[in-house]
Amino acid sequence: MNLISYISKNTQLPLKGIENTVALLNEDCTVPFISRYRKERTGNLDEVQIGAIVQYKSQFEALEKRKSAILKSIEEQEELIPELAKKINDAEDLTTLEDLYLPFKKKRKTKAETAKKNGLEPLAKIILAQRTDEIDFEASKYINDAVPNEDDALEGARHIISEWINERSDIRNQIRSQLEKFALISTKVISTKKDDEKAQKFRDYFEWSEPLNRCPSHRLLAILRAENEGFIRVKVEIDDDKAISNMEYRIIKNKNATTPHLQLAIQDAYKRLLFPSLSNEILKSAKEKADESAIQVFSKNLKQLLLGSPLGEKRILAIDPGFRTGCKVVCLSAQGDLEHNETIYPHAPQNDSTGAIKKISSLADAYKIEAIAIGNGTASRETEQLIKRIQFKNNIEVFVVSEAGASIYSASKIAREEFPNYDVTVRGAVSIGRRLADPLAELVKIDAKSIGVGQYQHDVDQNLLKNSLDAAVESCVNTVGVNINTASVPLLSYVSGIGPKLAENIVAYRNENGAFTSRSEIKKVPRLGEKAFEQGAAFLRIRQAKNPLDDSAVHPESYSLVQKMVKDQGVPLSEIIGNKEVLKKIDLNKYCTENVGLPTLQDIVKELEKPGLDVREKAKVFTFNQNIRTISDLKEGQLLPGIVNNITNFGCFVDVGIKESGLIHISNLSDSFVKDVNEHVSLHQQIIVKVLEVDIPRKRIQLALHK
């Protein structure tokens, strides 16, 4: 099977689209660039479909690499026969491949290896042939210095047979099938840890059992975490008697004196070799599926968070609230530059609310503040109430902003480079203000794992998680586009074709030469060649550029095509942009060429209708129920405003304005069956919830989505 047919079999996508996408990937084109600007070549495949091609291309290449290593190893052992080589080359997955290689793997010293060295392999073959009733007599022929009697000879032969059985792919697949269909996963608390305070969050799994194939990803990850932390023991079980009986049916053909020895060898092979190995394999496979599911949820949440509503270029006063240490206040320019910082102490123990109100009021006037951002951590509600008591001269909107990851940013190398003369508290407040103005631009500076929109992110495959989250960030950055004259190095590094080094070069060029005035000037950045320009130019925007197309998603390679359209309409470019009436008159078929078809032309016209339009909605003010301060204020049946702050496979968590978030279980999202939580709610969505149950001792709140 070649690469294209392998991808086609796993994705069911058109062959032509796969072939051209693979060719583009081999030319170092990025997924955002291919999906947006090479639609004709791919057959209009979207980012998700192209991402699947990338995934299976990588899997196929890893499979081929492993095949080469295995073929080389067996060839060096002088055991590679044409039939085996064909089976290896035809293998379509790593499991089949490793089963074929198992008999040839270099093994540590085993009982079977010792028996073979003692000359017992011929006796093992005689037993397996099942053609003699004189097995003790046959065994007596193999007595030597290392094998003192018939019993030892027969035992050694059984060890060899056990290993042969273990290496049979049909037997392994039979047990795999039983494990996949009928395996139970069970847990038991370690008695000495039962009363451990840290173990209580896992107490649902102190004694638990369910079919492994029905265990949802979040529960499996929780069980495995509890095991890793030493609170429970985990076991995978199937019907051993049934498995052994099925093995006997496949192996024992004649009933004679060899039968008891084969039965013992089968039991030994199953209990000592097959079941331990294959039960670990099925648990590992279940863990990998759980990882993929958890990472998929994490990526969806991250995308929604990064594409959260921006307030835009406004003068913002940001507050990182606190009690004893005070509230750190910063004033930011419309471009996010720090203009002023200080600390106020409106809450206990100082309780200087009067002084704090005067200070905030004067800062709002002095810096012409248009919006206030308050972090949602400790003392957030108290600070919000304080701010709402102030009679500002102008209409100033007040927002509560998620602090998730702000402390990570404030202590990071990026923050130290941005604000070398300020401490972490100032940097944290700046981050809160900037993420109100533009969540995407600020959150890309933080390690995605630290943003807190996933579950079990430290338990899943870290390489897979990083790749998935990087792809999610890259997708968001290129969906929105980047202002090259204000973007930070971290933001620029996610632009298609740019990367960290070129991002540094862009900022260095900007600092030395001033703002970019055209896309063509981007080519002057050191080490930014034609390929990087092709991949990234259309995602880099230049505000107030002489050529309005430089502030649009139209690729520079299509500028001449736009000019032709403009010329044919007989109006200047400045008048055609945003003019839907004129744009409707354009006959797109007239401009189709061998390389440019209707998909690209339709994208161009759509962009000309609203050039540089931000796909994100504008930020909206939200107010919690002011009478709800703690979990004790909640009562069953209450209807409350809330904000979705995390989404999982089993439901979503909602901030109702107190320390603890409430859970809307998937069953309480709708009256009908819910397959995907994301079809009903999105991250940071403002919703109304109904309180179903309040468990104060366990600090758990059960909610339902109110229609």
ZAMARGU-4260 file (C-alpha; in steps of 0.2 Angstrom, whole numbers, plus 5000, padded with zeros to 4 digits):
<rodrens>
0) 5000/5000/5000 | 5007/5017/4995 | 5005/5034/5004 | 4990/5040/4994 | 4980/5024/4996
5) 4984/5023/5014 | 4977/5041/5017 | 4962/5038/5006 | 4958/5022/5015 | 4958/5031/5032
10) 4950/5047/5027 | 4939/5043/5012 | 4944/5059/5004 | 4946/5061/4985 | 4962/5054/4978
15) 4966/5070/4968 | 4964/5081/4983 | 4975/5070/4993 | 4989/5069/4980 | 4989/5088/4978
20) 4989/5091/4996 | 5003/5079/4999 | 5013/5088/4985 | 5010/5105/4994 | 5015/5098/5011
25) 5031/5091/5003 | 5034/5109/4996 | 5033/5115/5015 | 5017/5123/5013 | 5007/5126/5029
30) 4989/5120/5033 | 4982/5137/5034 | 4990/5142/5018 | 4984/5127/5008 | 4966/5127/5015
35) 4964/5146/5011 | 4974/5149/4995 | 4976/5132/4986 | 4957/5127/4985 | 4958/5123/4967
40) 4972/5111/4969 | 4965/5102/4984 | 4947/5101/4978 | 4942/5114/4991 | 4947/5103/5006
45) 4945/5112/5023 | 4958/5114/5037 | 4951/5099/5046 | 4952/5088/5031 | 4970/5094/5027
50) 4974/5091/5045 | 4969/5073/5044 | 4980/5071/5028 | 4994/5078/5038 | 4991/5065/5052
55) 4990/5050/5041 | 5005/5055/5031 | 5015/5056/5047 | 5008/5039/5053 | 5012/5031/5036
60) 5030/5038/5036 | 5032/5031/5054 | 5025/5014/5048 | 5037/5013/5034 | 5052/5018/5044
65) 5048/5004/5057 | 5046/4992/5042 | 5063/4996/5036 | 5071/4994/5053 | 5062/4977/5055
70) 5067/4970/5038 | 5085/4975/5041 | 5085/4966/5058 | 5078/4950/5051 | 5089/4951/5036
75) 5105/4952/5048 | 5098/4937/5057 | 5098/4928/5040 | 5079/4923/5043 | 5071/4935/5030
80) 5062/4924/5017 | 5051/4931/5003 | 5035/4926/5011 | 5039/4935/5027 | 5046/4951/5018
85) 5029/4952/5009 | 5019/4951/5025 | 5029/4964/5033 | 5028/4976/5018 | 5009/4973/5017
90) 5006/4977/5035 | 4995/4992/5037 | 4997/4995/5056 | 5010/4994/5069 | 5002/4980/5079
95) 5002/4968/5064 | 5020/4973/5061 | 5026/4970/5078 | 5017/4953/5079 | 5027/4948/5063
100) 5043/4954/5071 | 5040/4946/5088 | 5048/4929/5084 | 5064/4938/5078 | 5066/4951/5092
105) 5081/4950/5103 | 5075/4943/5119 | 5083/4944/5137 | 5087/4927/5144 | 5070/4917/5145
110) 5065/4900/5151 | 5063/4895/5132 | 5080/4901/5127 | 5088/4891/5141 | 5078/4875/5136
115) 5083/4877/5118 | 5102/4879/5123 | 5099/4862/5133 | 5094/4854/5117 | 5075/4852/5120
120) 5068/4861/5104 | 5066/4844/5095 | 5056/4837/5110 | 5045/4853/5110 | 5041/4849/5091
125) 5037/4831/5095 | 5024/4837/5108 | 5017/4850/5097 | 5015/4837/5083 | 5003/4827/5094
130) 5008/4810/5086 | 5015/4799/5100 | 5008/4791/5116 | 5026/4787/5122 | 5030/4805/5127
135) 5040/4800/5143 | 5050/4788/5132 | 5054/4802/5120 | 5058/4814/5134 | 5071/4801/5141
140) 5081/4803/5125 | 5085/4822/5130 | 5092/4819/5147 | 5109/4826/5149 | 5120/4836/5162
145) 5109/4851/5161 | 5093/4840/5160 | 5093/4827/5174 | 5077/4818/5171 | 5061/4816/5160
150) 5051/4829/5170 | 5064/4843/5168 | 5065/4838/5149 | 5046/4840/5147 | 5045/4856/5157
155) 5059/4864/5146 | 5049/4858/5131 | 5033/4866/5137 | 5042/4883/5140 | 5048/4882/5122
160) 5030/4878/5116 | 5023/4892/5127 | 5034/4905/5118 | 5029/4898/5101 | 5011/4900/5106
165) 5014/4918/5112 | 5022/4922/5095 | 5007/4916/5085 | 4998/4931/5078 | 4981/4921/5076
170) 4981/4917/5095 | 4986/4935/5099 | 4972/4942/5088 | 4960/4930/5096 | 4964/4937/5114
175) 4964/4955/5107 | 4947/4952/5101 | 4941/4946/5117 | 4949/4960/5127 | 4942/4973/5115
180) 4924/4966/5117 | 4923/4960/5135 | 4937/4967/5145 | 4932/4974/5162 | 4942/4988/5171
185) 4941/4987/5190 | 4949/4997/5204 | 4952/4995/5222 | 4958/5007/5235 | 4974/5004/5244
190) 4968/5002/5262 | 4982/5013/5269 | 4977/5027/5258 | 4958/5026/5260 | 4957/5041/5273
195) 4971/5051/5264 | 4964/5069/5261 | 4971/5070/5243 | 4963/5053/5239 | 4945/5059/5242
200) 4943/5067/5225 | 4945/5050/5218 | 4934/5041/5231 | 4921/5037/5217 | 4934/5025/5211
205) 4939/5016/5227 | 4929/5001/5221 | 4924/5002/5203 | 4921/4991/5189 | 4914/4993/5171
210) 4917/4987/5153 | 4933/4995/5147 | 4926/4999/5130 | 4912/5009/5138 | 4923/5018/5150
215) 4923/5037/5144 | 4939/5046/5142 | 4938/5057/5157 | 4934/5043/5169 | 4948/5032/5162
220) 4961/5047/5164 | 4954/5050/5182 | 4957/5031/5186 | 4974/5031/5179 | 4979/5047/5188
225) 4973/5039/5204 | 4983/5024/5201 | 4999/5035/5197 | 4996/5044/5213 | 4996/5028/5223
230) 4978/5028/5229 | 4971/5013/5220 | 4975/4998/5210 | 4969/4995/5193 | 4966/4978/5185
235) 4960/4973/5168 | 4950/4956/5167 | 4942/4944/5155 | 4935/4927/5156 | 4952/4917/5157
240) 4944/4900/5156 | 4935/4905/5139 | 4952/4912/5132 | 4961/4897/5137 | 4948/4885/5130
245) 4948/4895/5113 | 4967/4893/5113 | 4965/4874/5116 | 4953/4873/5102 | 4965/4881/5090
250) 4980/4870/5096 | 4975/4853/5102 | 4970/4842/5087 | 4973/4824/5094 | 4970/4818/5111
255) 4985/4807/5117 | 4999/4808/5130 | 5005/4825/5123 | 4988/4833/5127 | 4991/4837/5146
260) 5008/4844/5142 | 5000/4855/5128 | 4987/4861/5140 | 5000/4866/5153 | 5010/4875/5140
265) 4994/4884/5134 | 4990/4889/5152 | 5008/4895/5155 | 5008/4905/5138 | 4992/4913/5143
270) 4995/4918/5161 | 5014/4922/5160 | 5016/4929/5142 | 5000/4933/5132 | 4988/4940/5145
275) 5000/4952/5154 | 5006/4958/5137 | 4990/4960/5128 | 4980/4967/5143 | 4994/4981/5145
280) 4992/4983/5126 | 4973/4986/5127 | 4974/4997/5142 | 4988/5007/5133 | 4976/5008/5117
285) 4962/5014/5128 | 4973/5027/5136 | 4978/5033/5118 | 4960/5035/5113 | 4956/5044/5129
290) 4971/5055/5126 | 4965/5059/5109 | 4948/5063/5115 | 4954/5074/5129 | 4966/5083/5118
295) 4952/5086/5105 | 4941/5094/5118 | 4956/5104/5124 | 4960/5110/5106 | 4941/5115/5104
300) 4941/5125/5120 | 4957/5133/5116 | 4951/5139/5099 | 4935/5146/5106 | 4945/5155/5120
305) 4958/5162/5107 | 4944/5168/5096 | 4935/5176/5111 | 4927/5193/5108 | 4940/5207/5108
310) 4936/5225/5114 | 4947/5232/5101 | 4959/5247/5102 | 4953/5256/5118 | 4961/5264/5132
315) 4960/5252/5146 | 4962/5253/5165 | 4966/5235/5171 | 4965/5229/5189 | 4973/5213/5197
320) 4962/5212/5213 | 4968/5206/5230 | 4964/5209/5248 | 4980/5210/5259 | 4992/5214/5245
325) 4980/5227/5237 | 4974/5229/5220 | 4987/5232/5206 | 4981/5245/5194 | 4988/5249/5177
330) 4983/5261/5163 | 4985/5255/5145 | 4985/5265/5129 | 4974/5260/5115 | 4989/5250/5108
335) 4992/5241/5124 | 5007/5251/5130 | 5009/5253/5149 | 5006/5271/5154 | 5004/5271/5173
340) 5004/5258/5187 | 5000/5259/5206 | 4992/5249/5220 | 4976/5253/5229 | 4969/5245/5245
345) 4950/5246/5245 | 4948/5229/5254 | 4952/5221/5271 | 4963/5224/5281 | 4966/5242/5275
350) 4948/5245/5269 | 4953/5261/5260 | 4938/5261/5248 | 4936/5280/5248 | 4954/5283/5243
355) 4953/5269/5230 | 4937/5277/5222 | 4946/5294/5221 | 4961/5286/5214 | 4952/5276/5200
360) 4941/5291/5196 | 4956/5302/5194 | 4966/5289/5183 | 4950/5287/5172 | 4950/5306/5169
365) 4969/5308/5167 | 4971/5293/5155 | 4954/5295/5146 | 4950/5278/5150 | 4936/5269/5139
370) 4935/5252/5148 | 4940/5244/5164 | 4946/5226/5165 | 4945/5217/5182 | 4953/5200/5185
375) 4942/5186/5190 | 4952/5179/5204 | 4953/5183/5223 | 4943/5199/5228 | 4936/5200/5210
380) 4917/5202/5215 | 4922/5215/5229 | 4932/5225/5217 | 4919/5225/5203 | 4906/5231/5216
385) 4918/5245/5221 | 4921/5251/5203 | 4902/5251/5200 | 4900/5263/5214 | 4910/5276/5205
390) 4902/5290/5195 | 4913/5292/5180 | 4912/5308/5169 | 4911/5297/5154 | 4902/5280/5150
395) 4915/5267/5155 | 4911/5249/5152 | 4917/5237/5166 | 4922/5219/5161 | 4927/5204/5172
400) 4941/5195/5163 | 4948/5178/5166 | 4965/5178/5174 | 4969/5160/5169 | 4988/5159/5164
405) 4991/5178/5169 | 5003/5173/5183 | 5012/5161/5170 | 5014/5175/5158 | 5020/5188/5172
410) 5035/5177/5177 | 5039/5172/5159 | 5054/5177/5148 | 5043/5186/5136 | 5035/5197/5150
415) 5053/5200/5157 | 5058/5206/5140 | 5043/5217/5138 | 5043/5225/5155 | 5061/5223/5162
420) 5058/5237/5175 | 5042/5230/5183 | 5038/5216/5194 | 5026/5201/5191 | 5011/5210/5199
425) 5012/5224/5186 | 5015/5212/5172 | 5000/5202/5177 | 4988/5217/5178 | 4994/5222/5160
430) 4990/5205/5154 | 4973/5206/5161 | 4970/5222/5152 | 4977/5217/5135 | 4967/5201/5135
435) 4951/5211/5136 | 4957/5222/5121 | 4963/5206/5111 | 4962/5189/5119 | 4971/5181/5104
440) 4986/5193/5104 | 4989/5191/5123 | 4985/5173/5126 | 4998/5166/5112 | 5011/5172/5124
445) 5006/5159/5137 | 5009/5140/5136 | 4992/5134/5131 | 4993/5120/5144 | 4992/5134/5157
450) 4977/5143/5151 | 4965/5130/5160 | 4953/5125/5147 | 4956/5107/5147 | 4956/5092/5158
455) 4970/5080/5163 | 4982/5090/5152 | 4997/5083/5162 | 4991/5065/5160 | 4990/5064/5141
460) 5003/5062/5128 | 5013/5078/5129 | 5020/5078/5111 | 5002/5075/5104 | 4995/5088/5115
465) 5009/5101/5110 | 5006/5097/5092 | 4987/5098/5093 | 4988/5115/5103 | 5001/5122/5092
470) 4990/5118/5077 | 4975/5126/5086 | 4984/5142/5089 | 4991/5143/5071 | 4973/5140/5065
475) 4966/5155/5075 | 4980/5167/5072 | 4979/5164/5053 | 4960/5165/5053 | 4960/5182/5061
480) 4976/5189/5053 | 4989/5199/5061 | 4993/5218/5061 | 5012/5217/5057 | 5015/5234/5064
485) 5009/5230/5082 | 5011/5211/5084 | 5022/5203/5096 | 5036/5190/5092 | 5025/5176/5099
490) 5010/5181/5089 | 5020/5183/5073 | 5028/5166/5076 | 5012/5158/5073 | 5009/5166/5056
495) 5009/5154/5042 | 5027/5151/5036 | 5035/5163/5048 | 5041/5154/5064 | 5050/5161/5079
500) 5066/5167/5071 | 5058/5176/5057 | 5046/5184/5069 | 5061/5191/5079 | 5068/5197/5062
505) 5052/5206/5058 | 5051/5215/5075 | 5069/5220/5074 | 5067/5227/5056 | 5051/5236/5062
510) 5060/5244/5077 | 5075/5249/5066 | 5065/5256/5051 | 5048/5260/5058 | 5031/5254/5053
515) 5029/5243/5037 | 5020/5253/5024 | 5016/5239/5011 | 5017/5220/5010 | 5031/5221/4997
520) 5042/5229/5010 | 5040/5213/5021 | 5052/5205/5008 | 5066/5217/5015 | 5066/5208/5032
525) 5083/5198/5033 | 5081/5179/5029 | 5063/5181/5024 | 5063/5173/5007 | 5050/5170/4993
530) 5043/5154/5001 | 5040/5163/5018 | 5032/5178/5009 | 5021/5166/4999 | 5015/5157/5014
535) 5013/5172/5026 | 5010/5188/5017 | 4991/5186/5015 | 4989/5183/5034 | 5000/5199/5038
540) 4989/5215/5038 | 4995/5233/5036 | 4983/5246/5042 | 4981/5262/5032 | 4992/5255/5018
545) 4993/5264/5002 | 4986/5249/4993 | 4970/5244/5003 | 4972/5226/4998 | 4987/5226/5010
550) 4974/5226/5024 | 4964/5212/5018 | 4965/5193/5016 | 4968/5194/4997 | 4984/5186/4993
555) 4997/5197/4984 | 4998/5184/4970 | 4980/5189/4966 | 4982/5208/4966 | 4984/5208/4947
560) 4968/5198/4946 | 4959/5211/4957 | 4966/5225/4946 | 4959/5217/4931 | 4942/5216/4939
565) 4943/5234/4944 | 4948/5240/4927 | 4934/5230/4919 | 4922/5239/4930 | 4929/5256/4926
570) 4930/5262/4944 | 4945/5264/4955 | 4949/5251/4968 | 4945/5262/4983 | 4927/5264/4976
575) 4925/5245/4973 | 4930/5240/4990 | 4914/5238/5001 | 4903/5242/4986 | 4892/5226/4986
580) 4882/5233/4971 | 4897/5234/4960 | 4904/5218/4966 | 4888/5208/4962 | 4890/5213/4944
585) 4907/5205/4942 | 4906/5189/4931 | 4918/5178/4940 | 4918/5165/4926 | 4927/5177/4915
590) 4942/5177/4927 | 4944/5158/4929 | 4961/5152/4923 | 4970/5135/4924 | 4976/5139/4942
595) 4962/5151/4948 | 4944/5144/4949 | 4928/5150/4957 | 4932/5145/4975 | 4947/5158/4975
600) 4937/5171/4965 | 4922/5170/4977 | 4934/5172/4992 | 4942/5187/4984 | 4925/5195/4981
605) 4919/5191/4999 | 4935/5199/5006 | 4932/5215/4995 | 4915/5217/5002 | 4922/5218/5020
610) 4941/5219/5019 | 4950/5215/5035 | 4934/5211/5044 | 4938/5203/5061 | 4928/5187/5062
615) 4926/5188/5081 | 4912/5197/5089 | 4915/5212/5100 | 4916/5210/5119 | 4900/5212/5129
620) 4898/5217/5147 | 4891/5204/5158 | 4884/5205/5176 | 4883/5191/5189 | 4869/5190/5201
625) 4875/5202/5215 | 4866/5193/5229 | 4876/5177/5226 | 4893/5179/5235 | 4897/5161/5241
630) 4891/5143/5238 | 4880/5145/5253 | 4869/5158/5244 | 4864/5145/5231 | 4847/5137/5232
635) 4839/5123/5222 | 4828/5130/5208 | 4837/5147/5207 | 4840/5154/5189 | 4857/5163/5188
640) 4867/5171/5174 | 4883/5162/5171 | 4898/5161/5159 | 4904/5144/5152 | 4923/5143/5158
645) 4927/5125/5153 | 4920/5112/5142 | 4923/5093/5143 | 4915/5077/5135 | 4904/5075/5150
650) 4897/5093/5151 | 4903/5110/5154 | 4908/5121/5169 | 4900/5137/5172 | 4906/5152/5182
655) 4891/5160/5192 | 4901/5173/5201 | 4908/5163/5216 | 4924/5153/5219 | 4917/5136/5214
660) 4911/5133/5196 | 4895/5123/5193 | 4893/5108/5182 | 4880/5106/5168 | 4881/5088/5165
665) 4879/5083/5147 | 4862/5075/5152 | 4856/5092/5158 | 4860/5102/5142 | 4845/5097/5133
670) 4829/5087/5134 | 4835/5077/5119 | 4851/5066/5117 | 4867/5077/5117 | 4881/5070/5106
675) 4893/5084/5107 | 4893/5097/5121 | 4900/5110/5109 | 4884/5110/5099 | 4874/5117/5114
680) 4887/5129/5122 | 4903/5138/5118 | 4918/5144/5129 | 4914/5161/5137 | 4896/5160/5131
685) 4884/5170/5143 | 4870/5159/5148 | 4856/5157/5161 | 4857/5141/5172 | 4846/5133/5184
690) 4853/5126/5201 | 4848/5108/5203 | 4859/5103/5218 | 4871/5111/5230 | 4883/5099/5239
695) 4892/5112/5251 | 4904/5099/5260 | 4911/5093/5243 | 4909/5110/5235 | 4900/5104/5221
700) 4886/5112/5211 | 4874/5104/5199 | 4866/5115/5186 | 4855/5114/5170 | 4855/5125/5155
705) 4839/5135/5156 | 4830/5137/5139
</rodrens>
